[in-house]
Amino acid sequence: MSHVVRCDVFDAEMGHRKEWLDDTIDYMAERYPQLSEIQVAKLEIMGKHFIKPAIPHGRGHSARTRDENLSEMVEAEISETVTGPTAGPADPTAEELRAA
């Protein structure tokens, strides 16, 4: 988590956050070749939770702006929704997660 904070990921646009996460996951997979595809995929899932926290950060997120920010978050979630589950193994590979 401290790496996310140190890199000011929370201040970046969501597209830049995803790019940062992709670069980080690629680095981790290269740096630690003993990690299986499943382990890399799990790291990516955890990373996605960290770059998109349930409680937004920053000055613009307060009790006074909660309703406005909540509407924006819901709209963003709807636009990112996956059309449905795909058939495949119980644990998806890193490539399958990136494609989703």
Contact map, one row per residue, 1 for C-alpha under 8 A:
1111100000000000000000000000000000000000000000000100000000000000000000000000000000000000000000000000
1111110000000000000000000000000000000000000000000000000000000000000000000000000000000000000000000000
1111111000000000000000000000000000000000000000000000000000000000000000000000000000000000000000000000
1111111111000000000000000000000000000000000000000110000000000000000000000000000000000000000000000000
1111111111000000000000000000000000000000000000000000000000000000000000000000000000000000000000000000
0111111110000000000000000000000000000000000000000000000000000000000000000000000000000000000000000000
0011111110000000000000000000000000000000000000000000000000000000000000000000000000000000000000000000
0001111111110000000000000000000000000000000000000000000000000000000000000000000000000000000000000000
0001111111110000100100000000000000000000000000000010000000000000000000000000000000000000000000000000
0001100111110000100000000000000000000000000000000010000010000000000000000000000000000000000000000000
0000000111111000000000000000000000000000000000000000000001000000000000000000000000000000000000000000
0000000111111101100000000000000000000000000000000000000000000000000000000000000000000000000000000000
0000000000111111100000000000000000000000000000000000000000000000000000000000000000000000000000000000
0000000000011111110000000000000000000000000000000000000000000000000000000000000000000000000000000000
0000000000001111111000000000000000000000000000000000000000000000000000000000000000000000000000000000
0000000000011111111100000000000000000000000000000000000000000000000000000000000000000000000000000000
0000000011011111111110000000000000000000000000000010000000000000000000000000000000000000000000000000
0000000000000111111111000000000000000000000000010010000000000000000000000000000000000000000000000000
0000000000000011111111100000000000000000000000000000000000000000000000000000000000000000000000000000
0000000010000001111111110000000000000000000000000000000000000000000000000000000000000000000000000000
0000000000000000111111111000000000000000000100110010000000000000000000000000000000000000000000000000
0000000000000000011111111100000000000000000000000000000000000000000000000000000000000000000000000000
0000000000000000001111111110000000000000000000000000000000000000000000000000000000000000000000000000
0000000000000000000111111111000000000000000000000000000000000000000000000000000000000000000000000000
0000000000000000000011111111100000000001001100000000000000000000000000000000000000000000000000000000
0000000000000000000001111111110000000000000000000000000000000000000000000000000000000000000000000000
0000000000000000000000111111111000000000000000000000000000000000000000000000000000000000000000000000
0000000000000000000000011111111100000001000000000000000000000000000000000000000000000000000000000000
0000000000000000000000001111111110100001000000000000000000000000000000000000000000000000000000000000
0000000000000000000000000111111110000000000000000000000000000000000000000000000000000000000000000000
0000000000000000000000000011111110000000000000000000000000000000000000000000000000000000000000000000
0000000000000000000000000001111111100000000000000000000000000000000000000000000000000000000000000000
0000000000000000000000000000111111110000000000000000000000000000000000000000000000000000000000000000
0000000000000000000000000000000111110000000000000000000000000000000000000000000000000000000000000000
0000000000000000000000000000100111111111000000000000000000000000000000000000000000000000000000000000
0000000000000000000000000000000011111111000000000000000000000000000000000000000000000000000000000000
0000000000000000000000000000000000111111100000000000000000000000000000000000000000000000000011000000
0000000000000000000000000000000000111111110000000000000000000000000000000000000000000000001111000000
0000000000000000000000000000000000111111111000000000000000000000000000000000000000000000000000000000
0000000000000000000000001001100000111111111100000000000000000000000000000000000000000000000001000000
0000000000000000000000000000000000001111111110000000000000000000000000000000000000000000000111001000
0000000000000000000000000000000000000111111111000000000000000000000000000000000000000000000000000000
0000000000000000000000001000000000000011111111100000000000000000000000000000000000000000000000000000
0000000000000000000010001000000000000001111111110000000000000000000000000000000000000000000001000000
0000000000000000000000000000000000000000111111111000000000000000000000000000000000000000000000000000
0000000000000000000000000000000000000000011111111100000000000000000000000000000000000000000000000000
0000000000000000000010000000000000000000001111111110000000000000000000000000000000000000000000000000
0000000000000000010010000000000000000000000111111111000000000000000000000000000000000000000000000000
0000000000000000000000000000000000000000000011111111100000000000000000000000000000000000000000000000
1001000000000000000000000000000000000000000001111111100000000000000000000000000000000000000000000000
0001000011000000110010000000000000000000000000111111100000000000000000000000000000000000000000000000
0000000000000000000000000000000000000000000000011111110100000000000000000000000000000000000000000000
0000000000000000000000000000000000000000000000001111111100000000000000000000000000000000000000000000
0000000000000000000000000000000000000000000000000001111100000000000000000000000000000000000000000000
0000000000000000000000000000000000000000000000000000111110000000000000000000000000000000000000000000
0000000000000000000000000000000000000000000000000001111111001000000000000000000000000000000000000000
0000000001000000000000000000000000000000000000000000001111111000000000000000000000000000000000000000
0000000000100000000000000000000000000000000000000000000111111000000000000000000000000000000000000000
0000000000000000000000000000000000000000000000000000000011111100000000000000000000000000000000000000
0000000000000000000000000000000000000000000000000000000011111100100000000000000000000000000000000000
0000000000000000000000000000000000000000000000000000000111111111110010000000000000000000000000000000
0000000000000000000000000000000000000000000000000000000000111111110000000000000000000000000000000000
0000000000000000000000000000000000000000000000000000000000001111110000000000000000000000000000000000
0000000000000000000000000000000000000000000000000000000000001111111000000000000000000000000000000000
0000000000000000000000000000000000000000000000000000000000011111111110000000000000000000000000000000
0000000000000000000000000000000000000000000000000000000000001111111111000000000000000000000000000000
0000000000000000000000000000000000000000000000000000000000000001111111100000000000000000000000000000
0000000000000000000000000000000000000000000000000000000000000000111111110000000000000000000000000000
0000000000000000000000000000000000000000000000000000000000001000111111111000000000000000000000000000
0000000000000000000000000000000000000000000000000000000000000000011111111100000000000000000000000000
0000000000000000000000000000000000000000000000000000000000000000001111111110000000000000000000000000
0000000000000000000000000000000000000000000000000000000000000000000111111111000000000000000000000000
0000000000000000000000000000000000000000000000000000000000000000000011111111100000000000000000000000
0000000000000000000000000000000000000000000000000000000000000000000001111111110000000000000000000000
0000000000000000000000000000000000000000000000000000000000000000000000111111111000000000000000000000
0000000000000000000000000000000000000000000000000000000000000000000000011111111100000000000000000000
0000000000000000000000000000000000000000000000000000000000000000000000001111111110000000000000000000
0000000000000000000000000000000000000000000000000000000000000000000000000111111110000000000000000000
0000000000000000000000000000000000000000000000000000000000000000000000000011111110000000000000000000
0000000000000000000000000000000000000000000000000000000000000000000000000001111111000000000000000000
0000000000000000000000000000000000000000000000000000000000000000000000000000111111100000000000000000
0000000000000000000000000000000000000000000000000000000000000000000000000000000111111000000000000001
0000000000000000000000000000000000000000000000000000000000000000000000000000000011111000000000000000
0000000000000000000000000000000000000000000000000000000000000000000000000000000001111100000000000000
0000000000000000000000000000000000000000000000000000000000000000000000000000000001111110000000000000
0000000000000000000000000000000000000000000000000000000000000000000000000000000000011111000000000000
0000000000000000000000000000000000000000000000000000000000000000000000000000000000001111100000000000
0000000000000000000000000000000000000000000000000000000000000000000000000000000000000111110100000000
0000000000000000000000000000000000000000000000000000000000000000000000000000000000000011111100000000
0000000000000000000000000000000000000000000000000000000000000000000000000000000000000001111100000000
0000000000000000000000000000000000000100000000000000000000000000000000000000000000000000111110000000
0000000000000000000000000000000000000100100000000000000000000000000000000000000000000001111111011000
0000000000000000000000000000000000001100100000000000000000000000000000000000000000000000001111111000
0000000000000000000000000000000000001101100100000000000000000000000000000000000000000000000111111100
0000000000000000000000000000000000000000000000000000000000000000000000000000000000000000000011111110
0000000000000000000000000000000000000000000000000000000000000000000000000000000000000000000111111111
0000000000000000000000000000000000000000100000000000000000000000000000000000000000000000000111111111
0000000000000000000000000000000000000000000000000000000000000000000000000000000000000000000001111111
0000000000000000000000000000000000000000000000000000000000000000000000000000000000000000000000111111
0000000000000000000000000000000000000000000000000000000000000000000000000000000001000000000000011111
